[in-house]
Amino acid sequence: PLDVRAAGMGGTGVASAKAGSAALFNPAMLSAQREGDKFQFVLGLGGLVADEGEMFDEVDSMQDSIDDFNAAVDATNTAQIQASGNEILASLNTINNKLLTGELGATLGVGVPNRKLGVGVFVSGNAFLLGSPTITGDDTAYFQNAINNPGTVTTNYEDLPGTHEKSTVTGIAVSIAEYGVALSRRFELASGATLDAGVTPKAVSVSTFEYTASVDNFDEDDIEDFETTDSGFGLDAGVVYRTSAESPWQFGLVAKNLVGSDYKTNPNIGAPRTIELATQVRAGAAYTTKSENSYFFVFLAASSTQNLGNIPETRINGFELEATARVLPDFDINAAIGYTDSEIKAFPDRTVIGNEDPQISRYTINLGAQYAGPISDSLD
């Protein structure tokens, strides 16, 4: 899931997720929350896009140059043939071996943590996009000849015979919608350790899109005409282990998509591709600090003294806005800004009731970066 908090903690949501997002990371986290937590609601939106060659914009510009080139060939305008040929060849070189990748995500989660039976519900949607060009030697040779020998070009690009292999652009998109219920329970082990176990049965709907066209005819809007949609059932399961109930260390393990499924694309050209929702296993560890009845300093103007004390009851409300951007392939930066409104609800000195909690920051800012590339050709 797209989650700045988890990304900022090294992707350890499997062992540190809050109740609202537990069903998305590890259902066992619903019973692994600290006592006193009663309810959490999470709404997340995010997107990552990496367009190395500004592909679609470059293809649109190239199509204008191809129109000019065809008109120049028909009019035997050698100067324009050379000029347009240069522009087209430059565009082909710009997008050659470049990829457009994108990921969009939206999640809505509600969690009610409980040691005996934690319950969560969620709805999530994720979309993945890939744009990939194939530049042919026939095109490179054709336009290079037009630049070097414009007077020999008598057939425009549109009317080239079928034996000429044109460069193409392929667009592939996959959207995955899931909704389900997560259940979790804590088990006290004889050694004093605790084991939380959870499952998430879920409904899954997958839509695939695949469209390929030559560079002079490609239109990204046409990808919608080659859609297939299918639905199925999925299951996630996870555990969280602590060496003792008070241990600051927490270890999580989750297996996603235990009931795997395959989905086929419906391309306009070529054989269908298989989109596999394979089982994924992730492990993580998190260290949590816990503070109860912490002291704080309060200044009493009447006696001009600073005094130690703690606050019996405080009301805290807030929100956090998160954003993630993929600035380079496999390299993301993330940022979040939060606002917290606190109010002292009970205190021996009634004059401070209604004030802000002195230990709660009104504003918080988080910045982070993450590189997640393959370790080798065979290991991600």
C-alpha positions in Angstrom: 0.0 0.0 0.0 1.0 3.6 -0.6 1.7 4.8 2.9 4.3 7.5 3.8 4.5 6.4 7.5 5.4 2.8 6.5 7.8 4.0 3.8 9.5 6.4 6.3 10.0 3.4 8.6 11.7 1.3 5.9 8.5 -0.4 4.7 7.9 -2.1 8.1 4.1 -1.7 8.0 3.9 -5.5 8.5 5.1 -5.0 12.0 4.1 -1.4 12.8 0.8 -0.6 11.0 -1.8 1.3 12.9 -5.3 -0.2 13.3 -6.8 1.7 10.4 -4.3 0.3 7.9 -3.7 -3.1 9.5 -6.0 -4.9 7.1 -3.8 -3.6 4.2 -0.4 -4.5 5.7 -0.9 -7.3 8.2 -4.3 -8.2 9.7 -2.5 -9.5 12.9 -1.7 -5.9 13.8 -5.4 -5.4 14.8 -4.8 -7.3 18.0 -1.2 -6.1 18.4 -2.1 -2.5 19.1 -1.5 -0.9 22.5 -4.2 -1.1 25.1 -6.5 1.9 25.1 -6.8 2.3 21.3 -10.4 2.0 20.4 -10.9 3.0 16.8 -9.0 4.4 13.8 -10.0 5.6 10.4 -7.5 6.0 7.5 -8.0 7.5 4.1 -5.0 7.4 1.7 -4.4 8.7 -1.8 -1.1 8.5 -3.6 0.6 8.3 -6.9 4.0 7.6 -8.5 4.9 8.4 -12.1 8.3 8.1 -13.8 8.4 9.2 -17.5 12.0 9.1 -18.6 11.4 10.3 -22.1 8.1 12.3 -21.6 6.8 9.5 -23.9 3.2 10.5 -24.7 4.1 14.2 -25.2 7.0 13.2 -27.5 4.8 10.8 -29.5 2.3 13.6 -30.0 5.0 16.0 -31.2 6.4 13.3 -33.5 3.0 12.8 -35.0 2.8 16.5 -35.9 6.3 16.1 -37.5 5.1 13.0 -39.4 2.2 15.0 -40.8 4.6 17.7 -42.0 6.9 15.0 -43.4 4.1 13.3 -45.4 2.9 16.7 -46.8 6.5 17.5 -47.8 6.9 14.2 -49.6 3.7 14.7 -51.5 4.8 18.2 -52.5 8.4 17.1 -53.2 9.6 19.8 -50.8 13.1 18.4 -50.1 14.0 21.1 -47.5 10.9 20.3 -45.4 11.6 16.5 -45.9 15.0 17.0 -44.3 13.8 19.2 -41.5 10.8 17.0 -40.6 13.0 13.9 -40.9 15.5 15.3 -38.4 12.7 16.1 -36.0 11.2 12.5 -36.3 14.6 10.8 -35.9 15.3 12.9 -32.8 12.0 11.9 -31.3 12.6 8.2 -32.0 16.0 8.5 -30.3 14.5 10.3 -27.4 11.9 7.6 -26.5 14.1 4.6 -27.5 14.7 2.3 -24.6 12.7 4.6 -22.3 9.7 3.5 -20.2 6.8 5.3 -18.8 5.7 3.7 -15.5 3.0 4.8 -13.1 1.2 3.7 -9.9 -1.9 5.2 -8.4 -3.5 4.1 -5.2 -6.5 4.9 -2.9 -7.3 3.2 0.4 -10.0 3.5 3.0 -9.6 1.5 6.2 -11.4 1.3 9.5 -9.9 -0.6 12.4 -11.3 -1.6 15.8 -8.3 -3.1 17.7 -8.9 -5.6 20.5 -6.7 -8.3 22.0 -9.5 -10.9 21.9 -10.9 -10.1 18.5 -9.7 -7.1 16.4 -11.8 -6.2 13.4 -11.1 -4.1 10.4 -12.7 -3.4 7.1 -11.1 -1.9 4.0 -11.5 -0.8 0.4 -8.5 -0.3 -1.8 -7.8 0.5 -5.4 -4.5 0.4 -7.2 -3.6 1.1 -10.9 -0.4 0.3 -12.6 0.7 1.8 -16.0 3.5 0.9 -18.4 4.3 2.6 -21.7 6.9 0.9 -23.8 8.2 1.9 -27.3 9.7 -0.4 -29.9 11.9 1.5 -32.4 12.6 -0.4 -35.6 15.6 -0.4 -37.8 13.4 0.1 -40.8 12.2 3.5 -39.4 15.7 4.6 -38.5 17.0 3.8 -42.0 14.0 5.3 -43.7 14.3 8.7 -42.0 18.1 8.8 -42.1 17.8 8.3 -45.9 15.3 11.1 -46.0 17.7 13.4 -44.3 20.7 12.4 -46.4 18.9 12.0 -49.8 15.6 13.8 -49.6 15.1 13.7 -53.4 14.9 9.9 -53.4 11.9 9.7 -51.0 8.8 9.2 -53.2 6.5 7.4 -50.7 5.4 9.1 -47.6 5.4 7.4 -44.2 1.7 6.7 -44.1 1.7 4.9 -47.5 4.7 2.7 -46.8 4.2 -1.0 -47.8 3.4 -3.7 -45.2 6.9 -5.1 -45.5 8.2 -1.9 -43.8 8.1 -2.6 -40.0 7.0 0.6 -38.3 8.0 1.6 -34.8 5.3 1.1 -32.2 4.2 2.1 -28.7 2.5 -0.3 -26.3 0.4 0.8 -23.4 -0.5 -1.6 -20.6 -2.6 -0.8 -17.6 -3.8 -3.0 -14.7 -6.3 -1.8 -12.0 -6.9 -3.9 -8.9 -9.8 -3.3 -6.6 -10.1 -5.1 -3.3 -12.4 -5.0 -0.3 -12.6 -7.3 2.7 -12.8 -7.8 6.4 -9.8 -8.5 8.7 -10.0 -10.5 11.9 -7.2 -10.9 14.5 -6.7 -12.5 17.9 -3.9 -12.5 20.5 -2.6 -15.7 22.0 -0.6 -15.7 25.3 2.2 -18.3 25.1 3.5 -20.3 28.1 6.9 -18.6 27.7 5.3 -15.2 28.3 5.6 -14.3 24.7 2.6 -13.1 22.7 1.5 -14.2 19.2 -1.1 -12.3 17.3 -2.7 -14.1 14.3 -5.0 -12.6 11.7 -6.7 -13.3 8.4 -8.2 -11.1 5.7 -10.7 -12.7 3.3 -11.3 -10.3 0.4 -13.0 -9.9 -2.9 -10.8 -8.9 -5.8 -11.7 -7.3 -9.2 -9.0 -6.9 -11.8 -9.2 -4.9 -15.0 -6.5 -5.1 -17.7 -5.8 -2.9 -20.7 -3.4 -3.5 -23.6 -3.0 -1.5 -26.7 -0.3 -1.3 -29.4 -0.2 1.0 -32.4 2.4 2.5 -34.7 4.0 5.8 -33.7 1.9 7.7 -36.3 -1.4 6.2 -35.1 -0.9 5.8 -31.4 -3.5 7.5 -29.2 -3.3 6.8 -25.4 -7.1 7.3 -25.1 -7.7 4.2 -27.3 -6.4 1.9 -24.5 -9.8 2.0 -22.9 -11.2 0.1 -25.9 -9.2 -3.0 -25.0 -10.4 -3.7 -21.5 -11.0 -7.0 -19.8 -12.5 -7.3 -16.3 -12.6 -10.3 -14.0 -13.2 -11.0 -10.3 -12.2 -13.5 -7.8 -11.5 -14.3 -4.1 -8.3 -13.5 -2.2 -6.9 -14.3 1.3 -4.2 -12.7 3.3 -2.8 -14.1 6.6 -0.3 -12.7 9.1 1.3 -13.1 12.5 3.0 -10.7 15.0 5.3 -12.0 17.7 6.7 -10.4 20.8 9.0 -12.1 23.3 6.9 -10.6 26.1 3.8 -8.4 26.3 6.0 -5.5 27.4 8.8 -6.0 24.9 9.6 -3.0 22.7 10.4 -5.3 19.8 7.7 -6.6 17.5 8.2 -9.0 14.6 5.7 -9.4 11.8 5.2 -11.8 9.0 2.4 -11.6 6.3 1.5 -13.7 3.3 -0.6 -11.8 0.7 -2.8 -13.4 -2.0 -2.6 -16.9 -0.6 -5.3 -17.7 -3.1 -3.5 -16.6 -6.3 -5.2 -16.0 -9.6 -4.2 -15.3 -13.2 -5.8 -12.7 -15.5 -5.5 -12.3 -19.3 -5.2 -9.1 -21.3 -7.2 -8.6 -24.5 -4.7 -6.8 -26.8 -5.5 -5.4 -30.2 -2.3 -6.9 -31.6 -0.4 -10.1 -30.6 -1.1 -12.8 -28.0 -2.7 -12.1 -24.6 -0.4 -11.5 -21.6 -0.9 -13.1 -18.3 -1.2 -10.9 -15.2 -0.5 -13.0 -12.1 -1.5 -12.0 -8.6 1.1 -14.3 -7.0 1.6 -15.0 -3.3 3.9 -12.4 -1.7 5.5 -12.9 1.7 7.0 -10.0 3.7 8.7 -9.9 7.1 9.6 -6.9 9.3 10.6 -5.8 12.7 9.7 -2.7 14.6 10.8 -1.1 17.9 8.2 0.8 19.8 8.7 3.1 22.8 6.0 3.4 25.4 5.5 6.3 27.8 2.9 6.4 30.7 2.4 9.2 33.2 5.3 11.2 31.7 6.3 14.3 33.7 6.1 17.8 32.1 7.1 21.2 33.4 4.4 23.7 34.2 5.2 27.3 35.1 3.1 28.8 37.9 3.2 32.6 37.5 1.8 33.2 41.0 4.9 31.7 42.6 7.3 32.1 39.7 8.2 28.5 39.9 8.4 25.5 37.5 6.7 22.4 38.7 6.7 18.7 37.6 3.4 17.0 37.0 1.3 14.8 34.7 -2.0 15.2 33.0 -4.8 12.8 34.0 -6.9 13.2 30.8 -6.2 14.8 27.4 -8.3 14.9 24.2 -6.2 14.7 20.9 -7.5 15.1 17.4 -5.5 15.5 14.2 -4.8 14.6 10.6 -1.8 14.0 8.4 -1.4 14.7 4.7 1.1 12.5 2.9 2.7 12.5 -0.6 5.1 10.3 -2.4 6.9 11.0 -5.7 9.1 8.7 -7.8 11.9 11.0 -9.0 14.0 8.2 -10.6 13.3 4.6 -11.4 13.2 2.6 -8.1 13.9 5.8 -6.1 11.1 7.6 -4.2 10.9 10.6 -2.0 8.1 11.0 0.6 6.8 13.8 2.7 4.1 14.3 5.3 2.7 17.2 7.3 0.5 16.7 10.3 -1.6 18.9 12.5 -2.6 17.9 16.0 -5.2 19.7 18.2 -4.9 18.8 21.9 -6.9 19.9 24.9 -6.4 19.2 28.6 -9.7 17.7 29.9 -8.7 17.1 33.6 -6.1 18.5 35.8 -5.8 19.3 39.6 -5.3 23.0 38.7 -8.6 23.7 36.9 -7.2 26.9 35.5 -5.2 24.9 32.9 -8.1 22.8 31.7 -8.8 23.7 28.1 -5.1 24.5 27.4 -3.0 22.5 24.9 -1.0 19.6 26.1 2.6 20.9 26.4 4.1 17.6 25.1 2.0 17.4 21.9 3.5 19.2 18.9 0.9 21.1 17.0 2.6 20.6 13.6 4.8 17.7 12.5 6.8 17.4 9.2 8.3 14.1 8.0 10.7 13.8 5.0 12.2 10.6 3.6 13.6 8.7 0.7 13.6 5.1 -0.3 15.5 3.1 -3.0 13.9 -0.3 -3.8 15.7 -1.8 -6.7 16.6 -5.3 -7.6 19.6 -6.8 -5.9 20.4 -8.9 -9.0 18.8 -10.0 -12.3 17.1 -12.9 -10.4 16.4 -11.3 -7.0 14.3 -8.3 -6.3 
